[in-house]
Amino acid sequence: MNIWITGCNGFLGTRLAQHLVANQHNVTALSLEDCAAASQTVSIDLTAQDSPRVIEKVAAPEVVVHAYSKEPGPGELLDFVNANVHATSNLIEGLTQQPPRLIIYMSTLSVYGRPSVIPVDEAGPAGGTLPYAATKRWAEQLLETFQRYTRIVVLRLPSIYGADQQESFIDDLARIAQRDEPIELLAHGELVRDALHISDVLRAVDNCISQPPAESFTILNLGCGKRITTLEYARALVEALGSKSDITTVDRVTSDFDFYADISAARQQIAFAPMSLAESMKVYADELR
């Protein structure tokens, strides 16, 4: 199958390309820099005004996985708008003359902001006010307008961890545990977090490609599907790594808040079945070794 991936040089995009190529798909990376994990790369700046014309000249794909994004963190508002909004607008404009059968957009659970009720489902209001969340939601809405051309699946992702990821809560814990250093958890270790190993995300993409939802536009939450505290994550990770790290909890205040997603729609519509905490930590520990 001919599959395009945007954002192919990021952590998620690289792992997606490796996975899809290993499963005998022809993967084209849309990227400014060559993507070694893909079958080939089309050199393109998706934020540039002429990018739709570049896209029109490339052989039509069957599936597009849109993973290009400016990730959370520092940056001017314009940086987020260009990467998350203008790039999405340019992509779908360029695909208008040769639409794929499916576009999968890698969005974020951050669009819910700080929900009043958890677990939050897809009917929950989008309330993310930071530039990252706001512009990712705007990109979702742009893609919704494209459903008259093709089927769209928006996957709202939690924090993703895996070997070579640098910025997730789990990866930070792993670096400490691998050094056998003490792990200190705020809020008594009772803060509820949602996180997935990258392999669960790859299986969700596989399922979308092979059996996409029936509707022309679908939003699906991905996540662990359970109320898991930071203390439970830390204990499972230390055990999986065979670490000698001591885990302590303190009552210091944190700006983080309890959050996890209702994934029942993804279970029903794409047969999403995330690994258990123990299983995912074992897979992750084996990767790190």
Salt bridges, closest charged atoms under 4 A:
GLU56 OE2 - ARG53 NH2 3.01
GLU93 OE2 - ARG53 NH2 3.18
GLU140 OE1 - ARG137 NH1 2.78
GLU140 OE1 - ARG156 NH2 2.63
ASP172 OD1 - ARG175 NH2 2.52
GLU181 OE2 - ARG179 NE 3.09
GLU184 OE1 - ARG252 NH2 2.66
ASP200 OD1 - ARG203 NH2 2.59
ASP206 OD2 - HIS19 NE2 2.61
ASP256 OD2 - ARG193 NH1 3.74
ASP258 OD2 - ARG227 NH2 3.81
ASP286 OD2 - LYS282 NZ 3.08
ASP286 OD1 - ARG289 NH1 2.99
GLU287 OE2 - ARG15 NH2 2.51
GLU287 OE1 - HIS197 NE2 3.11
